Amino acid sequence: MGAVVLSSNYLVQFPINHYGLNEILTYGAFSYPVAFLVTDLANRVYGKLIARKIVYIGFIIGISSTLLFSTNFSDLISLRIAIGSGTAFIVAQLLDVQIFDQLRRKKW
């Protein structure tokens, strides 16, 4: 999970320069869905608790790398984007773990 988060955070810097998509799409959009695959596979093989731990570890790695490699700590907009990105990551991943577990157990 940590590798997926780090690669997505790195690849988001590079826009896709094909078909006029450079303003709206980056390569990070293609690596980030792998995070959902990782949590779904962990949920299926190891269960919900381990999948949640993987999400928390990925979140900590993402926040740590953002703080460690950020070049402009005084920029309030960058800080807001980092907080929003981290919040979206943890909410989406924890919801994915919960929903996938319910679907796997056929509790729907």
Residue frames as a rotation matrix with the C-alpha (Angstrom) as fourth column:
MET 1
0.574 0.819 0.000 0.00
0.819 -0.574 0.000 0.00
0.000 0.000 -1.000 0.00
GLY 2
0.400 -0.489 -0.775 2.81
0.216 -0.772 0.598 2.37
-0.891 -0.407 -0.204 0.85
ALA 3
-0.670 -0.686 0.284 4.39
0.397 -0.007 0.918 1.89
-0.628 0.727 0.277 -2.57
VAL 4
-0.145 0.716 0.683 1.07
0.967 -0.043 0.250 2.62
0.209 0.697 -0.686 -4.27
VAL 5
0.762 0.434 -0.481 0.59
0.570 -0.802 0.179 5.81
-0.308 -0.410 -0.858 -2.25
LEU 6
0.035 -0.843 -0.536 4.14
0.114 -0.530 0.840 6.99
-0.993 -0.091 0.078 -2.92
SER 7
-0.727 -0.315 0.610 3.97
0.599 0.144 0.788 6.23
-0.336 0.938 0.084 -6.64
SER 8
0.208 0.880 0.428 0.58
0.956 -0.275 0.100 7.94
0.205 0.388 -0.898 -6.98
ASN 9
0.706 0.000 -0.708 1.86
0.355 -0.865 0.354 11.00
-0.613 -0.501 -0.610 -5.13
TYR 10
-0.382 -0.903 -0.195 4.83
0.135 -0.263 0.955 11.12
-0.914 0.339 0.222 -7.49
LEU 11
-0.686 0.092 0.722 2.92
0.714 0.278 0.643 10.43
-0.142 0.956 -0.256 -10.71
VAL 12
0.396 0.901 -0.180 0.28
0.846 -0.434 -0.310 13.07
-0.357 -0.030 -0.934 -10.00
GLN 13
0.020 -0.493 -0.870 2.87
0.035 -0.869 0.493 15.66
-0.999 -0.040 0.000 -11.05
PHE 14
-0.877 -0.478 -0.035 2.85
-0.063 0.043 0.997 14.48
-0.476 0.877 -0.068 -14.66
PRO 15
0.064 0.954 -0.294 -0.13
-0.590 -0.201 -0.782 15.40
-0.805 0.223 0.550 -16.85
ILE 16
-0.083 0.034 0.996 -1.25
0.627 0.779 0.026 13.18
-0.775 0.626 -0.086 -19.70
ASN 17
-0.390 -0.218 -0.895 -0.33
-0.348 -0.864 0.363 15.05
-0.852 0.453 0.261 -22.85
HIS 18
-0.965 0.124 0.233 -2.51
0.264 0.501 0.824 13.06
-0.015 0.857 -0.516 -25.23
TYR 19
-0.322 0.915 0.241 -5.91
0.795 0.123 0.594 14.01
0.514 0.383 -0.767 -26.65
GLY 20
-0.256 0.177 0.950 -5.91
-0.142 -0.979 0.144 17.36
0.956 -0.098 0.276 -24.82
LEU 21
0.631 0.541 -0.556 -6.17
0.383 0.406 0.829 15.75
0.674 -0.737 0.049 -21.38
ASN 22
-0.347 -0.923 -0.165 -3.21
0.612 -0.090 -0.786 17.60
0.710 -0.374 0.596 -19.87
GLU 23
-0.547 0.193 0.815 -5.45
-0.484 -0.867 -0.119 20.01
0.683 -0.459 0.568 -17.97
ILE 24
0.292 0.844 0.450 -7.66
-0.899 0.081 0.430 17.40
0.327 -0.530 0.783 -16.32
LEU 25
0.990 0.123 -0.067 -5.78
-0.104 0.966 0.237 14.08
0.093 -0.227 0.969 -16.00
THR 26
0.129 -0.981 0.144 -2.45
-0.991 -0.133 -0.025 12.92
0.043 -0.140 -0.989 -14.58
TYR 27
-0.208 -0.308 -0.929 -0.69
-0.380 0.900 -0.213 9.57
0.901 0.308 -0.304 -14.49
GLY 28
-0.923 -0.103 0.371 -1.48
-0.385 0.188 -0.904 9.35
0.023 -0.977 -0.213 -10.77
ALA 29
-0.014 0.998 0.063 -5.09
-0.960 0.004 -0.280 8.68
-0.280 -0.064 0.958 -11.71
PHE 30
0.420 0.133 -0.898 -3.99
-0.595 0.787 -0.162 5.35
0.685 0.603 0.410 -13.19
SER 31
-0.546 -0.686 -0.482 -1.86
-0.040 0.595 -0.803 4.16
0.837 -0.419 -0.352 -10.27
TYR 32
-0.676 0.267 0.687 -4.23
-0.732 -0.354 -0.582 5.16
0.088 -0.896 0.435 -7.47
PRO 33
0.406 0.902 -0.145 -6.95
-0.862 0.431 0.267 2.54
0.303 0.016 0.953 -8.22
VAL 34
-0.086 -0.519 -0.851 -4.37
-0.060 0.855 -0.515 -0.14
0.994 0.007 -0.105 -7.44
ALA 35
-0.840 -0.188 0.509 -4.79
-0.481 -0.178 -0.859 0.91
0.252 -0.966 0.059 -3.78
PHE 36
0.107 0.953 0.284 -8.37
-0.982 0.147 -0.122 -0.37
-0.158 -0.266 0.951 -3.89
LEU 37
0.510 -0.006 -0.860 -7.18
-0.405 0.881 -0.246 -3.64
0.759 0.473 0.447 -5.41
VAL 38
-0.579 -0.799 -0.162 -4.61
-0.156 0.304 -0.940 -4.03
0.800 -0.519 -0.301 -2.60
THR 39
-0.683 0.350 0.641 -7.20
-0.716 -0.152 -0.681 -3.48
-0.141 -0.924 0.354 0.14
ASP 40
0.417 0.882 -0.219 -9.76
-0.907 0.420 -0.036 -5.75
0.060 0.213 0.975 -1.54
LEU 41
0.250 -0.406 -0.879 -7.24
-0.210 0.863 -0.459 -8.57
0.945 0.300 0.130 -1.89
ALA 42
-0.819 -0.550 0.163 -6.05
-0.238 0.067 -0.969 -8.10
0.522 -0.832 -0.186 1.70
ASN 43
-0.283 0.818 0.500 -9.67
-0.942 -0.139 -0.304 -8.12
-0.179 -0.558 0.811 2.85
ARG 44
0.592 0.535 -0.603 -10.38
-0.689 0.724 -0.033 -11.33
0.419 0.435 0.797 0.99
VAL 45
0.104 -0.658 -0.746 -7.23
0.018 0.751 -0.660 -13.16
0.994 0.055 0.089 2.11
TYR 46
-0.747 -0.593 -0.301 -6.59
0.328 0.064 -0.942 -11.81
0.578 -0.802 0.147 5.63
GLY 47
-0.001 0.838 -0.545 -9.88
0.996 0.052 0.077 -10.23
0.093 -0.543 -0.835 6.70
LYS 48
0.658 0.459 0.597 -11.22
0.470 -0.870 0.151 -6.80
0.588 0.181 -0.788 7.50
LEU 49
0.903 -0.299 -0.308 -8.94
0.160 -0.431 0.888 -5.99
-0.398 -0.851 -0.342 10.45
ILE 50
-0.066 -0.973 0.222 -5.72
0.662 0.124 0.739 -6.56
-0.746 0.196 0.636 8.51
ALA 51
-0.024 0.126 0.992 -7.09
0.932 -0.356 0.068 -4.61
0.361 0.926 -0.109 5.54
ARG 52
0.917 0.367 0.155 -7.79
0.275 -0.866 0.418 -1.67
0.288 -0.341 -0.895 7.85
LYS 53
0.543 -0.796 -0.268 -4.26
0.281 -0.129 0.951 -1.86
-0.792 -0.592 0.153 9.25
ILE 54
-0.250 -0.613 0.749 -2.93
0.925 0.077 0.371 -1.73
-0.286 0.786 0.548 5.69
VAL 55
0.440 0.489 0.753 -5.03
0.672 -0.736 0.085 1.38
0.596 0.469 -0.652 5.05
TYR 56
0.978 -0.074 -0.197 -3.71
0.103 -0.646 0.757 3.08
-0.183 -0.760 -0.623 8.20
ILE 57
0.144 -0.987 0.075 -0.12
0.532 0.141 0.835 2.21
-0.835 -0.080 0.545 7.29
GLY 58
-0.169 -0.143 0.975 -0.62
0.973 -0.182 0.142 3.59
0.157 0.973 0.169 3.77
PHE 59
0.787 0.510 0.347 -2.14
0.424 -0.856 0.297 6.75
0.448 -0.086 -0.890 5.24
ILE 60
0.770 -0.554 -0.315 0.82
0.135 -0.342 0.930 7.24
-0.623 -0.759 -0.188 7.59
ILE 61
-0.179 -0.853 0.490 3.29
0.778 0.182 0.602 6.65
-0.603 0.489 0.631 4.76
GLY 62
0.121 0.307 0.944 1.43
0.887 -0.461 0.036 9.12
0.447 0.832 -0.328 2.54
ILE 63
0.966 0.246 0.077 1.31
0.177 -0.849 0.497 11.84
0.188 -0.467 -0.864 5.19
SER 64
0.516 -0.841 -0.161 4.93
0.284 -0.009 0.959 11.24
-0.808 -0.541 0.234 6.21
SER 65
-0.232 -0.628 0.743 6.17
0.924 0.096 0.370 11.40
-0.303 0.773 0.558 2.64
THR 66
0.484 0.468 0.739 4.18
0.669 -0.742 0.032 14.55
0.564 0.479 -0.673 1.99
LEU 67
0.988 -0.124 -0.096 5.68
-0.015 -0.684 0.729 16.24
-0.156 -0.719 -0.678 5.04
LEU 68
0.320 -0.937 0.143 9.16
0.406 0.272 0.872 14.91
-0.856 -0.221 0.468 4.34
PHE 69
-0.401 -0.527 0.749 9.37
0.861 0.063 0.505 15.76
-0.313 0.848 0.428 0.65
SER 70
0.707 0.679 0.200 7.31
0.708 -0.675 -0.209 18.95
-0.006 0.289 -0.957 0.57
THR 71
-0.300 -0.890 0.342 9.42
0.894 -0.388 -0.225 21.85
0.333 0.238 0.912 -0.62
ASN 72
-0.639 0.144 0.756 7.16
-0.096 -0.990 0.107 24.70
0.764 -0.004 0.646 0.38
PHE 73
-0.570 0.383 -0.727 5.89
0.798 0.470 -0.377 24.39
0.197 -0.795 -0.573 3.94
SER 74
-0.791 0.226 -0.568 4.65
0.130 -0.845 -0.519 27.99
-0.597 -0.485 0.639 4.06
ASP 75
-0.832 0.497 -0.247 2.23
-0.412 -0.255 0.875 27.55
0.372 0.830 0.416 1.17
LEU 76
-0.538 0.699 0.470 -1.25
-0.561 0.119 -0.819 27.29
-0.629 -0.705 0.328 2.71
ILE 77
0.353 0.690 -0.632 -2.80
-0.934 0.220 -0.281 25.97
-0.055 0.690 0.722 -0.50
SER 78
-0.258 -0.526 -0.810 -0.36
-0.522 0.782 -0.341 23.03
0.813 0.335 -0.477 -0.61
LEU 79
-0.958 -0.072 0.276 -1.17
-0.282 0.382 -0.880 22.22
-0.042 -0.921 -0.387 3.00
ARG 80
-0.134 0.987 0.091 -4.91
-0.758 -0.043 -0.651 22.30
-0.639 -0.156 0.753 2.30
ILE 81
0.310 0.188 -0.932 -4.47
-0.853 0.489 -0.184 20.03
0.421 0.852 0.312 -0.71
ALA 82
-0.658 -0.628 -0.416 -2.41
-0.347 0.743 -0.572 17.59
0.668 -0.232 -0.707 1.36
ILE 83
-0.796 0.435 0.421 -5.03
-0.391 0.162 -0.906 17.52
-0.462 -0.886 0.040 4.13
GLY 84
0.195 0.922 -0.335 -7.83
-0.884 0.017 -0.468 17.06
-0.425 0.388 0.818 1.61
SER 85
0.056 -0.266 -0.962 -5.95
-0.739 0.637 -0.220 14.31
0.672 0.723 -0.161 -0.21
GLY 86
-0.895 -0.441 -0.060 -5.17
-0.266 0.639 -0.722 12.45
0.357 -0.630 -0.689 3.01
THR 87
-0.514 0.790 0.335 -8.74
-0.544 0.002 -0.839 12.75
-0.663 -0.614 0.428 4.23
ALA 88
0.350 0.643 -0.681 -10.14
-0.935 0.199 -0.293 11.53
-0.053 0.739 0.671 0.92
PHE 89
-0.348 -0.571 -0.744 -7.70
-0.581 0.754 -0.307 8.61
0.736 0.326 -0.594 0.91
ILE 90
-0.982 -0.118 0.148 -8.54
-0.190 0.562 -0.805 7.35
0.012 -0.819 -0.574 4.38
VAL 91
-0.230 0.967 0.107 -12.31
-0.653 -0.072 -0.754 7.81
-0.722 -0.244 0.648 4.04
ALA 92
0.316 0.351 -0.881 -12.42
-0.932 0.289 -0.219 6.12
0.178 0.891 0.419 0.62
GLN 93
-0.496 -0.599 -0.628 -10.21
-0.479 0.792 -0.378 3.23
0.724 0.114 -0.680 1.68
LEU 94
-0.924 0.183 0.335 -12.05
-0.248 0.381 -0.891 2.55
-0.291 -0.906 -0.307 4.95
LEU 95
0.081 0.983 -0.167 -15.39
-0.795 -0.038 -0.605 2.66
-0.601 0.182 0.778 3.13
ASP 96
0.108 -0.120 -0.987 -14.00
-0.846 0.510 -0.154 0.27
0.522 0.852 -0.047 0.53
VAL 97
-0.873 -0.464 -0.149 -12.87
-0.303 0.757 -0.580 -2.16
0.381 -0.461 -0.801 3.23
GLN 98
-0.642 0.687 0.341 -16.27
-0.376 0.106 -0.921 -2.04
-0.669 -0.719 0.190 4.95
ILE 99
0.284 0.805 -0.521 -18.35
-0.873 -0.008 -0.488 -2.38
-0.397 0.593 0.700 1.77
PHE 100
-0.143 -0.403 -0.904 -16.15
-0.758 0.632 -0.161 -5.11
0.636 0.663 -0.396 0.31
ASP 101
-0.963 -0.209 0.172 -16.36
-0.270 0.668 -0.694 -7.08
0.030 -0.714 -0.699 3.56
GLN 102
-0.269 0.941 0.204 -20.16
-0.492 0.048 -0.869 -6.85
-0.828 -0.334 0.451 3.57
LEU 103
0.379 0.367 -0.850 -20.34
-0.925 0.166 -0.342 -7.91
0.016 0.915 0.402 -0.07
ARG 104
-0.515 -0.674 -0.529 -17.91
-0.627 0.717 -0.304 -10.76
0.584 0.176 -0.792 0.57
ARG 105
-0.962 0.181 0.202 -20.03
-0.059 0.590 -0.806 -12.03
-0.265 -0.787 -0.557 3.47
LYS 106
-0.652 0.743 0.149 -23.22
0.350 0.121 0.929 -11.42
0.673 0.658 -0.339 1.45
LYS 107
-0.416 0.490 -0.766 -24.71
0.806 -0.191 -0.560 -9.12
-0.421 -0.850 -0.316 4.09
TRP 108
-0.932 0.084 -0.353 -26.62
-0.211 -0.916 0.340 -6.94
-0.295 0.391 0.872 1.64
